[in-house]
Amino acid sequence: MDCYVDADFLSLHEKEPWNDPVSVKSRTGFLLLINNCPIVWSSKLQDLIALSTMMAEHYALSTAMRGVLPLRNLTMTVAKAVGIPDEHLSTFKVTC
């Protein structure tokens, strides 16, 4: 299972009126793949106004994990049911 996450800190810059508070929201996007097949794709404005790029990226990662964790639990349940040992089950690696 692979998950690619990104956040755009100025997603609506110069596309909306400068005094509109919605125009300062960042855009979150992620792609979830299982065996290189896209399962979930999402791109939307964040619910909050991020004060930094790091905050926008952190929010994007937490949003993506809301989609990853249920699918990970499902695959682990199926893997255990068919007899796959625990050492072959998924682990998480996060890099910036």
Summary of the structure (lengths in Angstrom):
residues: 96
radius of gyration: 16.7
end to end distance: 18.0
largest distance: 58.0
contacts: 233
relative contact order: 0.19
helix: 38%
strand: 25%
